[in-house]
Amino acid sequence: MLHSAGMAGMAGMAGMAGMAGMAGMAGLAGMAGLAGLAGLVGAVFRGR
């Protein structure tokens, strides 16, 4: 009983860590996309 509960707890922590990692990667990708858009907009305005 304790062993299966411990395994379930570890699986839950691993799942939460995975979700946090995916959220972090998504956040980084979003920031990179925003930075790229800002760079494009800046280049367009500088070109005018």
C-alpha positions as CSV (number, residue, x, y, z in Angstrom):
1,M,0.0,0.0,0.0
2,L,2.7,2.5,1.0
3,H,4.8,1.4,-1.9
4,S,2.1,2.0,-4.5
5,A,1.2,5.3,-2.9
6,G,4.8,6.4,-3.1
7,M,5.0,5.4,-6.7
8,A,1.8,7.3,-7.5
9,G,3.3,10.4,-5.7
10,M,6.5,10.1,-7.7
11,A,4.5,9.8,-10.9
12,G,2.4,12.9,-10.0
13,M,5.6,14.9,-9.2
14,A,7.1,13.8,-12.5
15,G,4.0,14.8,-14.3
16,M,3.9,18.2,-12.6
17,A,7.6,18.7,-13.4
18,G,6.9,17.8,-17.0
19,M,4.0,20.2,-17.2
20,A,6.1,23.0,-15.6
21,G,8.9,22.3,-18.1
22,M,6.5,22.4,-21.1
23,A,5.0,25.7,-19.7
24,G,8.5,27.1,-19.3
25,M,9.4,26.1,-22.9
26,A,6.2,27.5,-24.2
27,G,6.9,30.8,-22.3
28,L,10.4,30.9,-23.8
29,A,9.1,30.3,-27.3
30,G,6.4,33.0,-26.8
31,M,9.0,35.5,-25.6
32,A,11.3,34.6,-28.5
33,G,8.4,35.1,-30.9
34,L,7.5,38.5,-29.3
35,A,11.1,39.6,-29.5
36,G,11.2,38.5,-33.2
37,L,8.0,40.4,-34.0
38,A,9.4,43.5,-32.2
39,G,12.6,43.2,-34.2
40,L,10.6,43.0,-37.5
41,V,8.5,46.0,-36.6
42,G,11.5,48.0,-35.5
43,A,13.3,47.1,-38.8
44,V,10.3,48.2,-40.8
45,F,10.0,51.5,-39.0
46,R,13.8,52.1,-39.3
47,G,13.6,51.3,-43.0
48,R,11.0,54.0,-43.6
